Amino acid sequence: MPKDSHTMESPTPPSHSHAEQPAMVNSVLNTLWSRHGQRLLQLGIGLMIAAMAWRLGLEVPRLLWGQQEFDAIDLINRHTEVHRWFAKLPVYGAMDNGDYPPASHTMLWLFMGWLDLATTRWVWMFSTLAMLGWLGWLGMRESLATTPWEKVFIALMPFALYTASATNNVGQLAIHVMPT
């Protein structure tokens, strides 16, 4: 019977169906992981420690002592808002960035309402590191990691992420609300 010119032959040889390909890839990955998984995790941990040291080394000093335009900008704005709010001074309309709702001033008072700005920066840095630790612990628990290397890998992840360092240097609230 002549072949119809409109039909195409399958590019996959008949001995390898599409359903078998994921199983084959899975088998190869499982073999590689069983042979090299621990070394890969150790390499990943080393890379995360390097990233964490780099990021924290750059961003923590900006949060604590930075004087550039965006260094600790959100923390400084929240500190000013909280102090103005509890001093019964205008916040809304009186400040360019006075836009957090009144309930946030009450919540933030614990961190900054009774402290000067320099001390607030230190408290914020330590609380940020604690929240990153909590986030790492939650990730480790929820990941169901079983080996010590897997647990360390997961626990270090929040500290090594760019987003953590970016929110840290400006003093944003994101890291404080994510674990909750």
N, C-alpha and C positions, 0 to 999 in steps of 0.2 A: 504494500500500500504506500503510495507516495506521501511524503511529508507535506503538510500544509505549510505554505511559506509564512503564514502568520503565527505559527506556534514556535515557541522557543524551548530549548532544552534547559533543564535545570543546571546552573553553574556548579552545584554541589554534587560531587560523585555519589552514586547510589549507596556506597558503603557508609557514608557519614550523613545522617539526617540532621536537620536543624535541632531536633529535640535532644540529640546526643551531644551537641557542642557545649552547652552550659555544663553538663555533667563532666565532660572532659576537662574544661577549663577549671572547674571546681576541684577536680582530682589533682590537676597540676599545681594549683594554688595550695591545696592542703599538703601536698608532698613538699613543696618549697617551704611552707610555714613550719612543718614538722622538723625540717632539717636546719632552717636558718632563722626561725621566728625569734628566738631569744636574742640572737645577735642583732636582728633588725630592731627589736624593741630597745636594746641597749644603745644602738646608734641613734634612734629616735629620741631617747631620753637625753642623750648627750647634746643633740641638736636643740632640744627644748630648753635645756639648762643654759646653753649659749644664747638662745633667743631671749630667754627670761632675763639673763644678766645684762644683755645689750639693752633691751627695752626698759627695764627698771633702772638701769644705770643712766639712761637718757632722761626718762620721764619723772622719776622721783625727785631729783634735784629741781626740776622745773616746777613741780608742785610745791616743794618746800621753800625754795628761795628765789624762784624765777621772777624776773622783773620785766620780761618782754610782754608784748601786747596780749597774747593769748595764754600766758602762763597762769594757771590756776584761776582763769577768768570766771568760770561758773561758780567755783567755790567762793571767790571774792564777792561776786554778785549776791549769792545766797547769804553770805555772812552779813553783808550790808543790809539786805532786806530784813533779815531776822532782827538785827540790832535796831533798825529803824522801826519795825513793827512793834517791838516790845518797849521802845522809848516813846511810843505813840506819835511818831513822826510819819508823814505821808510816805507811802511806798509807791502806790499806783499813780502814774502820771508824774511823779516827782523823780523817778529813776528811769533811765532808758531801758533797763532790763528788769524792772520790777514787775514780773509777770507770773510769779508762782502764787497759787491760791493761799489764802490765810491759814488753812489747816496745815500746809507744808511748813509754815513758820513755826508752828507749835511742835511739829515732829522734829524739825531741824534744830530747835533750841537746845536739845540735849548735846548735840555735837558742837554747836558754835555760839549759842545765845549768851553764854556766861564767860566766853573766852575771847582773848584778843586774837587778831588775825594770824599772827605767827604761831601761836599755840594751836589754833584751829587747823592750820595746815598740817601740823604734826599729828593731831588726833585723826584727821581725815586720812592721812597716809596709812597710819596703823589700822584704822577701821577698814580701809580699802584692801589692804593685804589680808586682813582677817576674812573679809567677804570673798576674796579670791580663793582663799584656803577652803572656805565653806563650799564654794561652788565646785572646787576640785574634789572635795569629799563626796558631794552629792553626785557628781559625774562618775566617780569611782564606784559608788554604791549602786547607781542605776545601770551602769554598764555591765554589771555582773562579772567584772574582771576577776580572775581566779588566781593567777600567779602574781608574785610580788612585783615582777617587772611590768606586767600589765597594769597593776594598781598604781605604780609610780608614774607610768606614762600618762594615764588618765588624770591623775591628781595634779600633774604639772601643766597640763594643757591650758587652763585659764591664765596662768602666769605668763605663758609664752605668746599668747594671742595679741595681735596688733590692736584689736579693738579695746582690750583691757588697758594697754598702755596709753592709747589715745584718749580714753575717758579719764584715765588717772591724771594725766598732766594738766587737764583743765578743771579737774575736781567735779566731774559730773556725778549724778546720782545713780546711773545705770548699774554700776557694779554692786551698789548697795541694795538694789531692789531685785536683781536677777535671782539670787538664791531663795528669796522669800516667795 
